[in-house]
Amino acid sequence: MQVTASVNSREYKRDVEPRTLLVHFLRDELGLTGTHWGCDTSNCGTCVVLMDGEPVKSCTVLAATAEGHEIVTVEGLEVDGVLDPVQQGFSEMHGLQCGFCTPGMMLTARALLERNADPSEAEIREAISGQICRCTGYATIVRSVRWAAEHRAGS
Amino acid sequence: MSANGDRPIGFGRLRRKEDPRFIRGQGRFVDDVQLPGMLHGAVLRSPVAHARIVSIDASAALQHPKVHAVITGWDLEARGLAWMRTISDDAQAVLATDKVRFQGQEVAFVIADDRYSARDALELIDVEYELLPAVVDPRGALDVDAPLIRDDKPGQMDNRIFDWESGDRAATDRVFENADVVVEQDLVFPRSHPAPMETCGAVAQYDEVSGKLTVWCTTQAPHAHRTVYALITGLPEHKIRVISPDVGGGFGNKVPVYPGYLCAIIGAIDTGRPVKWAEDRSENLMSTAFARDYAMRGAIAATGDGRILAVRVDVIADHGAFNATAQPTNYPAGFFHVFTGSYDIEAAHCHVTGVYTNKAPGGVAYACSFRIAEAVYLVERLVDCLAYELGIDAAELRLANLISPDQFPYQCKTGWVYDSGDYERTLRKALEIADYGELRREQAKKRARGELMGIGVGFFTEAVGAGPRKHMNILGLGMNDGAMLRVHPTGKAQLSISVQTQGQGHETTFAQIVAEELGIPPEDIDVVHGDTDLTPYGLGTYGSRSTPVSGAATAVVARKVRERARIVAAAMLEASPDDLEWEKGRWMVKGDPEKGATIQEIAMAARGSVELPVGVEAGLDAETVYDPPNLTFPYGAYICVVEIDPGTAKVRVSRFVAVDDCGTRINPMIIEGQVHGGLTDGVGIALMEQIAFDEDGNCLGGSLMDYLIPTALEVPDWETDFTVTPSPHHPIGAKGIGESATVGSPPTIVNAVCDALRPYGVRHVDMPCTPSRVWHAMRGGA
């Protein structure tokens, strides 16, 4: 079937099997390999992308259902050569080690900051609790998101 | 001047050089590799734990329009490839030919146009199994009526893999006989799994014309993998290139060679097209290297006033269906015999029996430092059990028995020589940060109110950086690592190393070592790793060995460059090399600091026309292989506070204080990150994670729905600090840090749980301390 999807403000048309998962559509069809795949059961959250601004686990979304929605992946965070404060925060505060969970974590953080510009530590922990990181122990991820909150774009 | 603050060159906090690609989604992991014409492989796995294979019919799968090949064990048998040698020198089935020996074992490999079709075709393969009884409980594996798992091995009459002991049994028994107090405790360190976020996988490409095989694979040890692939397949080693690109976490899970890697290689050779194999999460949890699985019967002897005299232990070690533990060959129980811990005792003895069971192979993984996690858990729990019986405070008991600074280098009763330490200072610092006295007062108040608060104290000594060639090898390969440093004419440098980062930040840390030694800014130094065609030989990253071994190699090779630079500088300055002295980044004439040359100026001159002494070659490049004289012995003092809900028995870690000593600190930010990660592992291992099996050998932890890993809600904000006691034999005084917290935190957390349950008369609860386990313990059950 033909799927038309808007990813990072660009429209893509691809002929795929109806069962194609969004994560595989992004990775294998569009070559956007920044979105990772980790568990198949919606537990690890490494596949998180934004759909109309809300975090979704792309391993449990069919590519076909993405049609008509705006998808943002990690590749869409940097705009015109300017890093999102969340991206800067993760580097400043050592919010990543192996880098595998990082794209999903950053997108969840971006969505959190859109609805809550000044989240507390508890709110950040709650927001990322659907995602697993095996390297950092989360404290530096929390600090990274706080860094981003304190260094809003343009401020 | 670096953009990174107060310490422009060398050691100190420095943002990672790796980050720019990862935060943009431009990391390159194995599954990101896309090659023209690439096919996809999938593994058919055994649905049962133990069965004889009666028949395999792949004809329907072969008729699938998108399937290119189906490979079975019988196909491989005809080519002598059905079995592979493991890192522990056992045989492991690549694809099963006679029996399946664990649920999830590899039975057939399908190669198709895409990953979905390959999975579809697995459903079309018909395998008939004749079920056999499974060996699940390792303690029953040696019963006379236990089914024989490894009937493939001539002369193997039971499920025993090895019997191994260390220490002095007779001397230990004598101490126990005469001791005032003897405390015995059975302890199980359950089977867990490293579960890195990125599962294992490979892409293999074979060029028929050149005969070159290129394998992108998730490995922590690319050079060791290359050698093993050559030994298994018979392909010439110089025609094999192993590329380990970005690795999404390893924790020991990505050390062994897995059947899937070999199937991808064989598939690429057979089809003439690149083949990708990427396992799913269930395959990762059910078939790749698990961790731990030690059933221990421990005992500790002491005087009535709390002087620890001896420790002994009998262990049944469950190694699964194939002995594929990745550890130095002559160490069947890894470094478990460092179980005397951080205490100055009179005698010690251990006896470990390794057994086969119908479970996945593995054992040494999950940042355990070759079984030191098990060793530290044993001794730290025994010390707490002793404190319980004697009514002595757990911190006081430790302070009274720690090895004192003047005893280093300290030889423990099983032969390890600890390089350096000031244990009491570190423990006192942790107690001070935690405000231990106040914590005990708070606990007393809470107990009076019926609240369950526990304070756990733990101290650990690690032994990392394997290892000296004369003692340690893997399949005959000495555990040494190389470093190659090239300094370009403009003073920029490229360091090539044999170890492989999985998130530890080698590209940053190793550049900082060169920067410290040569005065070249870290941003002017690129670190190359993970490609056997571009890097010197070495055994890779695991067991916290990168900084102790390759970090040392890096310092040594940088010093070689510095000495070459001295000769070139002498020629430039028309002085004798002996008349020069080094200040960071510059050789200058003694007593005449104006007369000197920077490393960058020297690099240009070394490739220029400066006349060099006879026998001195142009350039500054150098190479080295480092053979560590001993392991390094990092250590730490941990304090954990837990709250247990009396109604649900759920344990919450409310505080965790970790004071680590890893000697010289290269990049404190990265060190802190390593500690944080390990502490989180500890919470998972102590409270949540277990790969369990039912009585038929069905794996009950085969997905992240069942195998519970801590999220941000299960862990506190870590309180970390440090002391610095340099290693006397490491060139820069550094010790490993990657696994310290994973080793040190589980007993500290369990100590806290048991401390909280003291009003219930509970001395011990086995891990994972789930609500169910704790609930039963509170009601008098085990």
Interface residues (C-beta under 8 A of the other chain):
Chain A: E17 R19 T20 H24 R27 D28 G31 L32 T33 G34 T35 H36 W37 G38 C39 D40 T41 N43 C44 T46 T73 V74 E75 L77 E78 L83 Q87 Q88 F90 S91 E92 H94 L96 Q97 C98 G99 F100 C101 T102 P103 M106 E121 I124 R125 E126 I128 S129 G130 Q131 I132 C133 R134 C135 T136 G137 Y138 A139 T140 I141 V142
Chain B: R15 R16 E18 D19 P20 R21 F22 I23 R24 G25 Q26 G27 R28 F29 D31 D32 Q34 D114 R115 Y116 P194 A195 P196 M197 E198 T199 D246 V247 G248 G249 F251 D280 R281 S282 Q502 G503 Q504 G505 M669 I670 E672 G673 V675 H676 G677 G678 L679 T680 D681 S703 L704 M705 I709 T711 A712 L713 V715 D717 W718
